[in-house]
Structure formats: C-alpha cells, structure tokens
Amino acid sequence: MNRSFLLSAAIAVIALLASAPALAQQSRADTLLIDRAAAGKAMDGPKRGTSMGKVEAQFGAPDQKLEPRGGQQPQWPVIHRWVYPQFTVYFENSHVIDVVLRQAAPGEIGPKPVE
C-alpha cells in the first residue's frame, strides 16, 4: 500500500477517536433539550397574557419576586420575574410574556439558583 494513504488513514482514525467524547456529550445535550421541551409543553403553568393577580390566585405566592428590570426608556418595558419551584414567570408590566422551566427532571442539573 501507499505510505501516504496509510498516513492519511491513521490521521483520520485518530481524529475520529478524539472527537468521540465530544459527540457523546453533544448527544446527551440534545436529549436534555428534547426532554425539557416535552416537559414544557406538558407543564400546567401560567399562560401568556395572564395578569399577575390571576397567576398569584392560581399558583399561590411565588418563592421569590425578583427586582424588576427595564423601564429606563419608554420603549423598554418593565420586566418582573417571579420564581416558583418548577418555573420562573416573566411579566411585561403586569402580564405574563413567558414561563421557563427551572428543572425538567429531578436528577437534571439545571441553572444556578437565583441569588
């Protein structure tokens, strides 16, 4: 066999073996995103457009009401964040604009706790 062919084949095998841990890591991350998205669709959380009063009446008082952000300019609305055990609710002024899961599964390593 040709020496350059063998060298090229060896380099290709080494590159493939070196990338195997990265591919395995990516696969786990992809699964986590799929699990999180599926859990989010099944979650019975506040719906977009719901008022703060209705959220508190339905889900109780949040664990934390974080300091509002924004509002320095008229085009920047004030954003409020309420933290519940399963999710964080984001309000623009006084209505829900988004709900983000804090943990998709009990064993999942999620975002750092809010300080």
Secondary structure as GFF3:
##gff-version 3
##sequence-region A 1 115
A	DSSP	alpha_helix	3	42	.	.	.	ID=ss1
A	DSSP	alpha_helix	52	59	.	.	.	ID=ss2
A	DSSP	beta_strand	64	69	.	.	.	ID=ss3
A	DSSP	beta_strand	79	83	.	.	.	ID=ss4
A	DSSP	beta_strand	87	92	.	.	.	ID=ss5
A	DSSP	beta_strand	95	101	.	.	.	ID=ss6
###
